[in-house]
Amino acid sequence: MMESPSTLRYQTLLRWLKHQRIEQGLTVRELGVLIEKPFQFVSKVETGKRKLGIYEYMQYCKALGVDYREGLKLLE
């Protein structure tokens, strides 16, 4: 069964977020502290086992110092 285009775009967004975290030199534990979530949350998001809500996405971007609009462009 093929993945839907929306799933593929969402996976691209998750890869972008993970790349941004790594570029910042942050571990999943450190990012978890910044967004006030357990490190398991970050790990599950990055592996696609948990979906991000819009507020959580905004927290992620703020903690990483990236423009949320840049990531949203990946969903178009």
Buried (B, 14 or more C-beta within 10 A) or exposed (E): EEEEEEEEBBEEBBEBBBEBBEEBEBEBEBBBBBBEBEBEBBBBBBEEEBEBEEEBBEBBBEBBEBEBEEBEEBEE
